[in-house]
Amino acid sequence: MMAVAATASLKPTSSCLLCLRPRTKLPAGYRPVLCAIERQALFNRIAPVYDNLNDLLSLGQHRVWKRMAVSWSGAKEGDCVLDLCCGSGDLAFLLSQKVGSQGKVTGLDFSKEQLFIAASRQGLLWKPFYKNIVWIEGDALDLPFPDCHFDAITVGYGLRNLVDRNKAMKGMLRVLKPGARVSILDFNKSSQLFTSTVLEWMIDNVVIPVASSYGLAEEYTYLKSSIREFLTGRELETLALEAGFSDAKHYEIGGGLMGNLVAMR
């Protein structure tokens, strides 16, 4: 998911908490970033079928990759952690298991529709530790948290969609505690021609046709261009180091189709 806060209100239930940030007064002459608003609308539209499509298109493998991302984050019992660009909450729920009832998970996203789905899923889960999750509608480029607040951060398929990745990395660095890690899972922009060709073939011949059956061909066509405009593993490592992280390592997973950046403050 991505940046740009929206407006709404929702009374929290006993089993879940969803905090939607109020509208703030915009400065004179303000003009919204068009691509950010378009992407926000896109993720709101695909929200109802997002989880089903992920399962179908990855043959369930996205769940394995997400568990790897959470493991790389270093989250542990009792930690306070953030799932940035949380979408419908897959990584947040995995983090909740890691930190337990004594820990706290915050899931932040700019898509109100995705957050409603995440909160609804939380209400259906019976394990006590899932109550430690709070959902916040907010801006990934303007994190509403104090400095040195989180023990770990995860980002699943979100950094690629941010309009200012350098600012996003600096924001994550600010809210992480010293020695803490961020784990960022996304499609891998491979420097290998074969791998990049395979990925584009899969998008054209598998992803878009399947999305078409849900009436979302146009929405998923955006995926190819977003990957082309993304950074290679080496470039992601450089991005993290230039933002101020002390160490950064990018891992190729899923046969090179996916990648996970691990950076330490």
C-alpha positions in Angstrom: 0.0 0.0 0.0 1.0 3.6 0.2 0.8 7.2 1.4 -2.0 9.7 1.8 -4.4 9.8 4.7 -8.2 9.7 4.3 -11.2 10.4 6.5 -13.7 8.2 8.2 -14.9 7.1 11.7 -15.6 3.7 13.1 -16.4 2.7 16.7 -14.0 0.0 17.8 -15.5 -3.4 18.8 -14.3 -5.5 21.7 -12.3 -7.7 19.4 -10.7 -5.2 17.2 -9.6 -1.5 17.0 -9.5 0.6 13.9 -8.3 4.2 14.3 -8.9 6.4 11.3 -7.1 9.7 11.4 -9.3 12.8 11.1 -9.0 15.2 8.2 -6.4 17.9 8.7 -6.6 21.4 7.3 -4.7 21.6 4.0 -2.4 24.6 3.3 -3.3 27.2 0.7 -2.4 26.1 -2.8 -2.2 22.4 -1.8 -2.4 20.0 -4.8 -2.6 16.3 -4.1 -0.1 14.0 -5.8 -2.2 12.5 -8.5 -0.4 9.2 -8.7 -0.8 8.7 -5.0 -4.6 9.3 -5.1 -4.9 7.0 -8.1 -3.0 4.2 -6.3 -5.1 4.7 -3.2 -8.3 4.3 -5.2 -6.8 1.2 -6.9 -6.2 -0.6 -3.7 -9.6 0.4 -2.4 -11.2 -1.2 -5.5 -9.3 -4.5 -5.3 -9.7 -4.9 -1.5 -12.7 -7.3 -1.6 -10.8 -9.9 -3.7 -7.2 -9.1 -2.8 -6.6 -12.0 -0.5 -8.2 -14.5 -2.8 -6.2 -13.3 -5.8 -3.0 -13.5 -3.7 -3.7 -17.2 -2.8 -4.6 -18.0 -6.4 -1.8 -16.2 -8.2 1.0 -17.4 -5.9 -0.5 -20.9 -5.3 -0.4 -20.0 -1.7 3.4 -19.3 -1.7 2.9 -15.7 -0.6 2.1 -17.1 2.9 5.6 -18.7 3.0 7.3 -15.5 1.9 5.4 -13.4 4.5 6.5 -15.8 7.3 10.1 -15.3 6.1 9.7 -11.6 6.1 8.3 -11.6 9.7 11.2 -13.9 10.8 13.8 -11.6 9.3 12.2 -8.6 11.2 13.5 -10.1 14.5 10.2 -9.5 16.3 9.9 -11.4 19.5 7.7 -11.9 22.6 6.6 -8.6 24.2 7.8 -6.4 21.3 6.0 -3.3 20.0 6.0 -3.6 16.2 4.7 -1.9 13.1 3.3 -3.4 9.9 3.5 -0.6 7.4 1.3 -0.6 4.3 -0.5 -3.5 6.1 -3.3 -4.1 3.6 -5.7 -6.7 4.8 -3.3 -7.7 7.7 -1.5 -10.9 6.7 1.9 -9.7 8.2 0.2 -8.0 11.1 -1.4 -11.3 12.2 1.9 -13.1 11.9 3.6 -10.4 13.9 0.8 -10.8 16.5 1.7 -14.4 17.0 5.4 -13.5 17.4 5.0 -10.8 20.0 2.2 -12.5 21.9 -0.4 -11.0 24.3 2.2 -8.9 26.1 3.3 -7.3 22.8 1.6 -4.7 20.5 1.1 -4.6 16.8 0.2 -1.5 14.8 -1.0 -2.0 11.2 -1.0 1.2 9.1 -2.3 1.7 5.6 -3.8 4.4 3.4 -6.6 2.2 2.1 -9.7 2.4 4.2 -11.3 -0.6 2.5 -8.3 -2.8 3.2 -8.3 -1.8 6.8 -12.0 -2.6 7.2 -11.2 -6.1 5.9 -8.3 -6.4 8.2 -10.4 -5.4 11.2 -13.2 -7.8 10.1 -10.7 -10.7 9.9 -9.4 -9.8 13.3 -12.9 -10.1 14.7 -13.3 -13.6 13.4 -10.0 -14.9 14.9 -10.3 -16.5 18.4 -6.8 -16.5 19.7 -6.3 -14.0 22.5 -3.1 -12.5 21.2 -4.9 -11.2 18.0 -6.5 -8.6 20.3 -3.0 -6.8 20.5 -3.5 -5.3 17.0 -4.5 -1.7 16.3 -5.3 -0.6 12.8 -4.6 3.0 11.7 -5.5 4.7 8.5 -2.5 7.0 7.8 0.3 8.2 5.6 3.4 6.0 5.2 5.4 9.2 4.4 4.3 11.0 7.6 4.3 8.3 10.4 2.3 9.4 13.4 4.6 7.8 15.9 7.4 9.1 18.3 11.1 8.5 17.6 12.6 5.1 18.6 9.2 3.6 19.2 9.2 0.2 17.5 11.2 -3.0 18.0 10.6 -4.1 14.4 8.9 -3.0 11.2 7.6 -5.1 8.3 6.5 -3.9 4.9 4.7 -6.3 2.5 4.4 -5.3 -1.1 4.2 -1.6 -0.1 7.5 0.2 -0.6 7.2 -0.2 -4.4 4.0 1.8 -4.4 5.3 4.8 -2.4 5.9 8.1 -4.2 9.0 8.9 -2.1 10.9 5.8 -1.1 13.8 7.7 0.4 11.5 9.6 2.7 9.7 6.4 3.6 13.0 4.8 4.6 14.0 7.8 6.7 10.6 7.7 8.4 11.0 4.0 9.3 14.5 4.7 10.6 13.2 7.5 12.8 10.6 5.3 14.5 12.8 2.2 15.0 14.7 1.7 18.2 18.5 1.5 17.9 19.5 -2.0 16.7 16.0 -2.8 15.5 15.3 -4.1 12.0 12.9 -3.4 9.1 12.0 -6.3 6.8 10.6 -5.3 3.4 9.1 -8.0 1.1 8.2 -7.2 -2.5 8.6 -8.4 -6.1 12.2 -8.7 -7.1 13.4 -6.5 -9.9 16.0 -8.9 -11.0 19.2 -7.9 -12.9 19.0 -11.3 -14.6 17.3 -11.2 -18.0 15.8 -14.7 -17.7 14.2 -14.0 -14.3 12.8 -10.6 -15.3 11.4 -12.1 -18.5 9.7 -15.0 -16.6 8.1 -12.5 -14.2 6.8 -10.3 -17.0 5.4 -13.4 -18.8 3.6 -14.5 -15.7 2.0 -11.1 -15.3 0.9 -11.0 -18.9 -0.3 -14.6 -19.2 -1.3 -15.5 -15.7 -1.9 -12.5 -13.4 -3.8 -10.2 -15.8 -6.0 -12.9 -17.3 -7.0 -14.2 -13.8 -7.6 -10.6 -12.6 -9.7 -10.1 -15.7 -12.1 -12.8 -14.4 -12.7 -10.6 -11.4 -13.1 -7.5 -13.6 -9.8 -6.1 -12.4 -7.6 -6.4 -15.5 -6.9 -2.6 -15.6 -5.9 -2.5 -11.9 -3.4 -5.4 -12.2 -1.9 -4.1 -15.5 -0.4 -1.4 -13.2 1.7 -4.2 -11.5 4.1 -4.6 -14.4 5.0 -0.9 -14.7 5.4 -0.6 -10.9 7.9 -3.4 -10.9 9.8 -1.9 -13.9 10.0 1.4 -11.9 11.1 -0.4 -8.7 14.7 -0.8 -7.5 17.0 -3.8 -7.8 18.2 -5.6 -4.7 21.5 -3.7 -4.8 19.7 -0.4 -5.2 17.5 -1.2 -2.3 20.5 -1.8 -0.1 22.0 1.5 -1.2 18.6 3.2 -0.5 18.6 1.9 3.1 22.2 2.8 3.8 21.8 6.3 2.4 18.7 6.8 4.6 20.9 6.1 7.6 20.5 2.4 8.3 23.8 0.8 9.6 23.4 -2.4 7.6 21.3 -3.6 4.7 21.0 -7.0 2.9 18.6 -8.0 0.1 17.7 -11.6 -0.3 16.2 -13.2 -3.4 13.5 -15.7 -2.7 10.8 -17.6 -4.6 13.2 -18.5 -7.4 14.3 -14.9 -7.7 10.8 -13.6 -8.4 10.5 -12.1 -4.9 13.0 -10.2 -2.7 13.3 -9.2 0.9 15.3 -6.3 2.2 16.5 -6.5 5.8 17.9 -3.2 7.2 19.1 -2.5 10.7 19.1 0.8 12.4 
